[in-house]
Amino acid sequence: MAGHTPLHARILTFARLMNLAIDIGNSRIKWARFNGRDVVETGMTPEADLDELQALMRFHRADAFSISSVVHLSEDFLSFCKEAGALLIDHGTSIPIKNAYATPATLGVDRLCAAIGAMSLFPKDPVLAIDIGTCVKYEFVSREHEYMGGNISPGLQMRFSSLNRYTSKLPKLKPQKTAGPIGQTTDQAQNVKESVPANSSHSHPFQQRCDG
């Protein structure tokens, strides 16, 4: 069955086929259609709508489907994926890197996929993958293709919501560009250039090392 094919073998196969890669996250579903290694089309749905995802999979002609999910999937959707021959990546899937995580069963599949993707782009170098979504996630892969672990911290919108919720006067903002790293208004003080929250972003020691 397709779901039992080792992932490293499927990666080589995907490089020659039309593949629909799907990432089911906490806030939305992201997808990309590949022709070999070239991205043909990308998209997302604002919420984890599995009915829309099934329609997407029926609409797009693809030789292979690969799916990672951090949310619970219904039995109906799992049956649909089985019939479609989709690869549902989980902790039992064979992968092309060594997983040195102390508790692999608790590792989010999205984090593992980010590490594998980064390694495939830079196979000769140690690599740090940064994924900015509901949470900001950092994943480190060594030069020897060993996943060492990483870090999870609140995402951009979560940080802005916290600043508003746990203070009496700070407004609830959305990420936006500002003139530079020094804010001259209260709104700007919560933002930094290129839409990255300043104070909340630099509050974590791990992020300070990354930013530096």
Secondary structure by P-SEA (a helix, b strand, c coil): ccccccaaaaaaaaaacbbbbbbbcccbbbbbbbcccccccccccccccaaaaaaaaaaccccbbbbbbcccccaaaaaaaaaaccccccccccccccccccccccccaaaaaaaaaaaaaccccbbbbbbbccbbbbbbbccccccccccccccaaaaaaaaaaacccccccccccccccccccaaaaaccccccccccccccaaaaaaac
